[in-house]
Amino acid sequence: MAQGATSEKEGAGFKILYQILTTMCIIALIPIGGLWYISIYKSKHDWTANILENLMNSTESLTRSVDDWTTMNLRVLQQNADTPAIQSMQSDRQNPVLKTMADTYDWVYLAFTVLPNGENMGRSDGKPQTFYGDRDYFKQVLAGKSLGQQVLLGKTSGKPAFILAKPIQGEGTRILGVIAIAMSLEDLSKTITKTRIGKTGFAVLLDENNRLIAHGNGDVSSELQDLSAHPALHQRNIFDRNSFVFEEDGKKIVAYTKKTQQGWTLIVQQDYQEAYAAANETERNAIILLLTTLFSVLIIAYLLALRLSTPIRNLTAIADEISRGNLGAKIKETERSDEIGALARAIERMGVSLQMAFDRLRKR
């Protein structure tokens, strides 16, 4: 019987301890959860916004550089197309002007004019005339476009070259011919190549057919490589976490794209791990802090719960002893100044009162 009562007391004590512990942990976890949200989730979200903004700013800056370069060359073409020498459509008058254009701008390796039938008229290099009627840039101008352009492999360099063409207009809208410049893209490629974001970030420039013009992670091959499968070309550019995160060759990257004025595509990309390195480190530190705080809370809560439940179990045992007639049990908790101490003193007074009552009964 006594053993059953003892087991009952121990079971009650066990429940009180862990009820107090659970309550304290629940209360403590509320602010800890708020700390986790602020330090981990929100900081990761803010860092994502910073990464996207950095990619966008880099892309915008490079796009302006490419557009400014193209605009400058178009201005050169237009200014010379309006000169009397070029409009004369006579090679002996055109050639000095064309040679001056090629000599003035280092990246222009050939300036030339073409008659409406596709035959070459003037040339800056003094080489024999050739037929250009089958070239895309020539066809574009004769079809009525104000600008003809084409990216192709230079026969001499074996690297991508860019052809810009403008109409030579006579009176009214009559087209006298086409003036064009063939340019090396090496200077433009250097601008793309030297653009770095961290250790792994670089830029890629594609033509209107998604063929590789310049690559910031290495030299361009001797052929215009088709990069239509590049994952960033399908970028949605919607501001969410997945709008600029892609997988390339089994590796996660962040990337942003933008079209230039001439229809080229500029891609700025960076390895995901490097882009999120600081955010991941912050997340790891926050998780360590969270676990440390949680562990500390559990220890403190356990010790406090033990401090509260142990005297309650002791008082329960003493009350049980008093109920069996053992009125001389020593109560240690009477020295406490809190509610448990008040309860202990009340039990002690109850024991004294019962002892006095028993003494009076014996005297009768």
C-alpha positions as CSV (number, residue, x, y, z in Angstrom):
1,M,0.0,0.0,0.0
2,A,2.8,2.4,1.0
3,Q,4.7,1.4,-2.2
4,G,1.7,2.3,-4.3
5,A,1.3,5.6,-2.6
6,T,5.0,6.4,-3.2
7,S,4.7,5.5,-6.9
8,E,1.7,7.7,-7.1
9,K,3.7,10.6,-5.6
10,E,6.6,10.0,-7.9
11,G,4.3,10.0,-11.0
12,A,2.7,13.2,-9.8
13,G,6.1,14.8,-9.3
14,F,7.2,13.7,-12.8
15,K,4.1,15.2,-14.4
16,I,4.5,18.5,-12.5
17,L,8.2,18.8,-13.5
18,Y,7.6,18.4,-17.2
19,Q,4.4,20.4,-17.3
20,I,6.3,23.3,-15.9
21,L,9.2,22.6,-18.3
22,T,6.9,22.4,-21.3
23,T,5.1,25.6,-20.4
24,M,8.3,27.5,-20.0
25,C,9.7,26.2,-23.3
26,I,6.6,27.2,-25.2
27,I,6.7,30.7,-23.8
28,A,10.4,31.0,-24.5
29,L,10.0,29.7,-28.1
30,I,7.7,32.5,-29.2
31,P,10.4,35.2,-29.1
32,I,13.0,32.7,-30.3
33,G,10.8,32.0,-33.3
34,G,10.5,35.7,-34.0
35,L,14.3,36.0,-33.8
36,W,14.6,33.2,-36.3
37,Y,12.2,34.9,-38.8
38,I,14.1,38.2,-38.6
39,S,17.6,36.9,-38.6
40,I,17.3,34.1,-41.1
41,Y,14.2,34.3,-43.3
42,K,14.0,38.1,-43.7
43,S,17.8,38.5,-44.1
44,K,17.8,35.9,-46.8
45,H,15.0,37.7,-48.6
46,D,16.8,41.0,-48.3
47,W,20.0,39.4,-49.6
48,T,18.2,38.0,-52.6
49,A,16.9,41.5,-53.4
50,N,20.5,42.8,-53.2
51,I,21.8,40.0,-55.5
52,L,19.2,40.7,-58.1
53,E,19.8,44.5,-57.9
54,N,23.5,44.0,-58.3
55,L,23.0,41.8,-61.4
56,M,20.5,44.3,-62.9
57,N,22.9,47.2,-62.3
58,S,25.8,45.4,-63.9
59,T,23.7,44.4,-66.9
60,E,22.3,47.9,-67.3
61,S,25.8,49.4,-67.2
62,L,27.2,47.0,-69.8
63,T,24.2,47.4,-72.0
64,R,24.7,51.2,-72.1
65,S,28.3,50.6,-73.0
66,V,27.4,48.4,-75.9
67,D,24.6,50.8,-77.1
68,D,26.9,53.8,-76.8
69,W,29.5,52.0,-78.9
70,T,27.0,51.2,-81.6
71,T,25.5,54.7,-81.5
72,M,28.9,56.2,-82.1
73,N,29.5,54.0,-85.1
74,L,26.1,54.7,-86.5
75,R,26.8,58.4,-86.2
76,V,30.1,58.0,-88.1
77,L,28.2,56.1,-90.9
78,Q,25.5,58.7,-91.1
79,Q,27.9,61.7,-91.2
80,N,29.9,60.2,-94.0
81,A,26.9,58.9,-95.9
82,D,25.7,62.6,-96.2
83,T,29.0,63.8,-97.7
84,P,29.1,64.8,-101.4
85,A,32.0,62.5,-102.0
86,I,30.1,59.4,-100.8
87,Q,26.9,60.4,-102.5
88,S,28.7,60.8,-105.8
89,M,28.9,57.0,-106.0
90,Q,32.3,57.3,-107.7
91,S,35.1,55.1,-106.3
92,D,37.9,57.7,-106.8
93,R,36.0,60.2,-104.7
94,Q,34.7,57.7,-102.1
95,N,38.0,55.8,-101.4
96,P,39.8,58.7,-99.6
97,V,36.8,59.2,-97.3
98,L,36.5,55.5,-96.6
99,K,40.2,55.2,-95.9
100,T,40.0,58.1,-93.4
101,M,37.2,56.3,-91.6
102,A,39.2,53.1,-91.3
103,D,42.3,55.0,-90.2
104,T,40.5,57.1,-87.6
105,Y,38.8,54.2,-85.8
106,D,41.1,51.3,-84.9
107,W,38.4,48.7,-84.7
108,V,37.2,49.5,-88.2
109,Y,39.2,47.3,-90.5
110,L,37.1,48.0,-93.7
111,A,34.8,50.8,-94.9
112,F,33.1,50.3,-98.2
113,T,30.2,51.2,-100.4
114,V,27.8,49.0,-102.4
115,L,25.7,49.8,-105.4
116,P,22.0,48.9,-105.4
117,N,22.8,45.9,-107.6
118,G,25.1,44.5,-104.9
119,E,28.4,45.4,-106.7
120,N,31.2,46.9,-104.6
121,M,32.0,50.5,-105.4
122,G,34.5,52.0,-102.9
123,R,36.9,50.4,-100.5
124,S,39.2,51.7,-97.8
125,D,41.8,48.9,-98.2
126,G,42.5,49.3,-101.9
127,K,41.7,45.6,-102.6
128,P,39.8,44.4,-105.6
129,Q,36.0,45.0,-105.6
130,T,33.8,42.1,-104.7
131,F,30.1,41.3,-104.7
132,Y,28.0,42.0,-101.6
133,G,24.5,41.5,-102.9
134,D,24.1,38.3,-100.9
135,R,24.9,39.8,-97.5
136,D,22.1,40.2,-94.9
137,Y,23.0,43.7,-93.9
138,F,22.8,44.8,-97.6
139,K,19.4,43.1,-98.1
140,Q,18.1,44.7,-94.9
141,V,18.9,48.2,-96.1
142,L,17.5,47.7,-99.6
143,A,14.3,46.3,-97.9
144,G,13.7,49.7,-96.4
145,K,15.4,49.4,-93.0
146,S,17.3,52.5,-91.8
147,L,20.0,50.2,-90.5
148,G,21.5,46.9,-91.7
149,Q,23.6,44.7,-89.4
150,Q,25.2,41.3,-89.3
151,V,27.6,39.4,-87.1
152,L,29.9,37.1,-88.9
153,L,33.4,35.6,-88.7
154,G,36.1,37.8,-89.9
155,K,38.1,36.1,-92.8
156,T,41.4,37.4,-91.5
157,S,41.0,37.2,-87.7
158,G,38.7,34.1,-87.5
159,K,36.9,35.9,-84.8
160,P,33.4,37.5,-84.7
161,A,33.1,40.8,-86.7
162,F,30.2,43.2,-86.8
163,I,29.0,44.9,-90.0
164,L,26.9,48.1,-89.8
165,A,25.3,49.5,-93.0
166,K,23.3,52.6,-93.8
167,P,21.6,53.7,-97.0
168,I,23.1,56.4,-99.1
169,Q,20.1,58.5,-100.0
170,G,19.8,60.9,-102.9
171,E,16.9,63.2,-103.5
172,G,13.7,62.2,-101.8
173,T,13.8,58.6,-100.7
174,R,15.9,57.3,-103.6
175,I,18.6,54.9,-102.4
176,L,21.9,55.5,-104.3
177,G,23.7,52.7,-102.5
178,V,24.8,51.4,-99.2
179,I,27.7,52.5,-97.0
180,A,29.0,50.0,-94.5
181,I,31.8,49.4,-92.0
182,A,33.3,46.1,-90.9
183,M,34.4,46.2,-87.3
184,S,36.5,44.0,-85.1
185,L,34.7,43.2,-81.8
186,E,37.9,42.9,-79.8
187,D,37.6,46.2,-78.0
188,L,33.9,45.5,-77.2
189,S,34.9,42.0,-76.1
190,K,37.5,43.4,-73.7
191,T,34.8,45.5,-72.1
192,I,32.7,42.3,-71.6
193,T,35.7,40.2,-70.6
194,K,37.0,42.6,-67.9
195,T,33.6,42.8,-66.2
196,R,33.7,40.6,-63.1
197,I,31.3,40.0,-60.2
198,G,33.2,38.4,-57.4
199,K,35.4,35.5,-58.4
200,T,32.9,33.6,-60.6
201,G,30.7,36.3,-62.1
202,F,31.1,37.3,-65.7
203,A,29.2,38.7,-68.7
204,V,28.2,37.0,-72.0
205,L,27.2,38.9,-75.2
206,L,25.1,37.1,-77.9
207,D,24.0,38.4,-81.3
208,E,20.3,38.6,-82.4
209,N,20.5,34.9,-83.3
210,N,21.9,33.9,-79.8
211,R,25.3,33.3,-81.2
212,L,28.3,34.0,-79.0
213,I,30.1,37.3,-79.6
214,A,32.0,37.8,-76.3
215,H,32.4,35.7,-73.2
216,G,33.7,37.0,-70.0
217,N,35.0,33.6,-68.8
218,G,37.3,32.9,-71.7
219,D,38.2,33.6,-75.4
220,V,35.5,33.2,-78.0
221,S,36.0,30.2,-80.2
222,S,36.7,30.4,-83.9
223,E,33.1,29.8,-84.7
224,L,29.9,31.6,-83.7
225,Q,28.8,29.2,-81.0
226,D,25.0,28.8,-80.6
227,L,24.0,29.6,-77.0
228,S,20.2,29.4,-77.5
229,A,20.1,26.7,-74.8
230,H,21.5,29.0,-72.1
231,P,19.0,28.9,-69.2
232,A,19.1,32.6,-68.6
233,L,17.5,33.3,-72.0
234,H,14.3,32.0,-70.6
235,Q,14.5,34.4,-67.6
236,R,11.1,35.8,-66.6
237,N,12.6,38.9,-64.9
238,I,9.8,38.8,-62.3
239,F,10.9,39.8,-58.8
240,D,10.8,36.6,-56.9
241,R,13.4,34.2,-55.6
242,N,13.3,31.8,-58.6
243,S,13.2,34.4,-61.4
244,F,16.9,34.7,-61.8
245,V,18.1,31.3,-60.3
246,F,18.9,28.7,-62.9
247,E,20.9,25.5,-63.4
248,E,23.7,25.3,-65.9
249,D,25.7,22.1,-66.5
250,G,24.5,20.7,-63.1
251,K,25.5,23.9,-61.2
252,K,23.2,26.5,-59.8
253,I,23.7,30.1,-61.1
254,V,22.1,33.5,-60.7
255,A,21.7,35.4,-64.0
256,Y,20.0,38.4,-65.5
257,T,19.6,39.3,-69.2
258,K,18.8,42.5,-71.2
259,K,18.5,43.3,-74.9
260,T,20.7,46.0,-76.5
261,Q,19.5,48.5,-79.0
262,Q,20.7,46.3,-81.9
263,G,18.9,43.2,-80.6
264,W,21.8,41.5,-79.0
265,T,21.4,39.8,-75.6
266,L,23.7,40.6,-72.7
267,I,23.8,38.0,-69.9
268,V,25.4,38.6,-66.5
269,Q,25.8,35.6,-64.3
270,Q,27.4,34.3,-61.1
271,D,27.7,31.0,-59.3
272,Y,24.8,30.7,-56.8
273,Q,27.1,29.6,-54.0
274,E,29.3,32.6,-54.2
275,A,26.4,35.0,-54.6
276,Y,24.7,33.6,-51.5
277,A,28.0,33.0,-49.6
278,A,27.5,35.8,-47.1
279,A,23.8,35.1,-46.7
280,N,24.5,31.4,-46.1
281,E,27.1,32.3,-43.5
282,T,24.7,34.6,-41.8
283,E,22.1,31.8,-41.9
284,R,24.6,29.3,-40.3
285,N,25.5,31.8,-37.6
286,A,21.9,32.5,-36.9
287,I,21.1,28.8,-36.7
288,I,24.0,28.2,-34.3
289,L,22.8,31.2,-32.2
290,L,19.3,29.8,-32.3
291,L,20.3,26.3,-31.2
292,T,22.6,27.7,-28.5
293,T,19.8,29.9,-27.2
294,L,17.3,27.0,-27.4
295,F,19.7,24.7,-25.5
296,S,20.3,27.4,-22.8
297,V,16.6,28.0,-22.5
298,L,16.0,24.2,-22.0
299,I,18.7,24.0,-19.3
300,I,17.5,27.1,-17.5
301,A,13.8,26.0,-17.8
302,Y,14.7,22.5,-16.5
303,L,16.6,23.9,-13.5
304,L,13.8,26.4,-12.7
305,A,11.1,23.7,-13.2
306,L,13.1,21.4,-10.9
307,R,13.4,24.2,-8.3
308,L,9.6,24.6,-8.4
309,S,8.6,21.0,-8.6
310,T,11.0,19.5,-6.1
311,P,9.6,21.4,-3.0
312,I,6.1,20.6,-4.2
313,R,6.9,16.9,-4.3
314,N,8.5,17.2,-0.8
315,L,5.5,19.0,0.6
316,T,3.2,16.4,-1.0
317,A,5.2,13.6,0.7
318,I,5.2,15.4,4.1
319,A,1.4,16.0,3.9
320,D,1.1,12.3,3.1
321,E,3.2,11.5,6.2
322,I,1.1,13.8,8.4
323,S,-2.1,12.1,7.1
324,R,-0.7,8.8,8.4
325,G,0.0,10.2,11.8
326,N,3.7,11.1,11.5
327,L,3.4,14.7,12.8
328,G,7.1,15.2,13.5
329,A,8.3,15.3,9.9
330,K,10.8,18.1,9.3
331,I,9.8,20.7,6.7
332,K,12.8,22.4,5.0
333,E,10.7,24.7,2.8
334,T,9.5,26.9,5.6
335,E,12.5,29.1,5.2
336,R,11.5,30.1,1.7
337,S,9.9,33.5,1.2
338,D,7.7,32.7,-1.7
339,E,4.3,31.0,-2.0
340,I,5.9,27.6,-1.6
341,G,7.4,28.8,1.7
342,A,3.9,30.0,2.8
343,L,2.4,26.6,1.9
344,A,5.2,24.9,3.9
345,R,4.5,27.0,6.9
346,A,0.8,26.4,6.6
347,I,1.4,22.6,6.6
348,E,3.8,23.0,9.5
349,R,1.1,24.8,11.5
350,M,-1.4,22.2,10.5
351,G,0.9,19.5,11.9
352,V,1.3,21.5,15.1
353,S,-2.4,21.9,15.5
354,L,-3.0,18.2,14.9
355,Q,-0.3,17.4,17.4
356,M,-2.0,19.6,20.0
357,A,-5.3,18.1,19.3
358,F,-3.9,14.6,19.7
359,D,-2.3,15.7,23.0
360,R,-5.6,17.0,24.4
361,L,-7.4,13.8,23.4
362,R,-4.8,11.7,25.3
363,K,-5.2,13.8,28.5
364,R,-8.9,13.0,28.5
